[in-house]
Amino acid sequence: MTLKESAIVIDNLIKKFEDVTAVDGLSLKVEKGELFGLLGPNGAGKTTTINVLCGLLEPTSGSISVASYDVRKELEKVKELIGVCPQETAVFPYLTGRENVELFGNLHTMPKEKLRKNTDELLEKMSLMEDAKRRVGKYSGGMKRRINLIMALVHNPEIAFLDEPTVAMDPQSRHTVWDFIRDLKKQGKTVILTTHYMEEAEELCDRVGIIDHGKLIALGSPEQLKKKFGAKNLEEVFIQLTGRRIREGS
Amino acid sequence: MNFQRVFSLAKKDLKKMIREPAILFLILLFPVILTLAFGTSFGAIGGSQSTTYQIGVVNMDSAGPYQQWSQHFIESLTKTEILKIQDYSNNETAQTDLIQRNIQAVLVIPENFGQSCNSFWNAPTDPSLWINTTVQLYLDSGSMFATQAIPPIIQQVLTTTVYGEQLTTVARPIQIGSPSLVQASKLSVFDYFAPGIFAYAAIFFTMIVAQSFATDRENGLLRRINITPTTPTEFMTSQALSNMVAALIQVALVFAMAYLVGYHPKGDATSFATAFLIVSIFSLCNVGFGLITATLAKSPGAATGISFLFIMPQMFLGTFVGLALSPTAQVAGKFVPSYYVTDALTSLFLRGAPITSPTILLDLTVVSVFSIAAFLIGIVLFRKYGKI
């Protein structure tokens, strides 16, 4: 299946949890093949936005289309096109690395040969081939996060949602993942990346959107934003916009 | 429905059962060890070696016009070689001996016992012409073995001697228990326990399913699967499939162990196939209870605790544990599905009942209805309130 038009179009998205508004009138368009960074502090609404985009949460109002499919009405089509790497390492500890990856390939009904080939390639790229036959429960935190990422991408999705894929990784693992994400872009994939790391966004993203309290407060390429706000880096941009630093675990 | 998804998820669940030590123990090792322990403790080894019980019999029908029925009944009880019969002229003396533990049970045959039997044989298909009566049984409540083993033996002997080997009707004029078509001779206590052990082992699937769902939900795995094109129907089918396969493996292992320690049940290949079918259907019921538990529980730990709300009634009212229950509790047992599993397996293996007998068909129907209802209710509740 191929994409019809723009990768993602969000129009006036509102998501409320009882009396808390997690996403407040968000409008955004992500082009096909774009690597888009969604930045913001904890509780800003990044993960909620991703959960709405992949159909896990029902929006309160607004419209969302992924690959021109309405997420509310054509969720099954959307699920075939996307790959989602969740923020938490959601892996089956009693399965081996390879079994975890192949399970998700099977859930996307991949042909056996293609699944084996993709699994081998991804395990190799993420330096996990040697540990592929070990149970994931015995992996280090960084290895689990890398398997977590491979599970999301084994079926070669057109659009990838990567929710803080490098959090709590050592620098070496983080650079491995960065290379991997760059590869995705080279392959023409659309990637939505949420991250706490400003240098990661600067390094990888074509454009970034900064959200706070569920609202989009800045949008543009890292260079455009730095220029617009006269800042040395994205972190400074963020501080100027919100008056606070982006912190993990805050 | 895509079977690539269903089979891969079912395979994943079966790997979990084998690779997670706690689950492996609860589902496979514990039932096997339990069977071994019961088999060796309650006389299965050696097959014909059986415990004996002293029974006091008060025959109030020894001088009536149809006294041959009560005499025939007492002779049959004696032939079991498990029950040693001691005659009493009145109930008071027998009760005294029971209290003093000289005997372990008292059986009072009513005055109209022979009349009742005769009325049955005169009009076996017309219950309106029967003279109904009740055989009273008093047990030494301090003897666990006696309370568990004696009632079913007496039930079986009564049915066989009074109604014959091929009873086809459920209704009878003398009410003691369910129909029994077995010759009670040379049976050990374990023979009476074994059918209940199969049901006992299966009820723990409730805990496994509840824990599994609660853990996967807590770790974000259910959400993750929900993002894939897997449909809820495919996911639940995989759950049903994996648990049914596990139940079949469990019952096969328990049976193999029971056989090794001397359990030689009646029945042919179809009896065994029916037993496997009933237990595998029953596993669906426990998946349903597990889903309801996971809906109520906020964490895997809570799921373990809450699962006992389903496990305990089934254990005490519907498995071998229930053999010692009071008549009131036995009535309550009819509201738990494990009761019908135990009853069906007892009829198949202990009484040698054919699979077309009313008892088996009734049990199979009740277990199926219970299981489908519990499974569907579990799915609906978990999808609506399970907070995936």
Interface residues (C-beta under 8 A of the other chain):
Chain A: C54 G55 L56 E76 K79 E80 I82 V84 P86 E88 A90 V91 F92 Y94 L95 E99 E102 L103 F104 N106 L107 H108 T109 R135 M151
Chain B: N2 Q4 R5 S8 L9 K12 K15 K16 R19 E20 N219 G220 L221 R223 R224 I225 N226 I227 T228 P229 T230
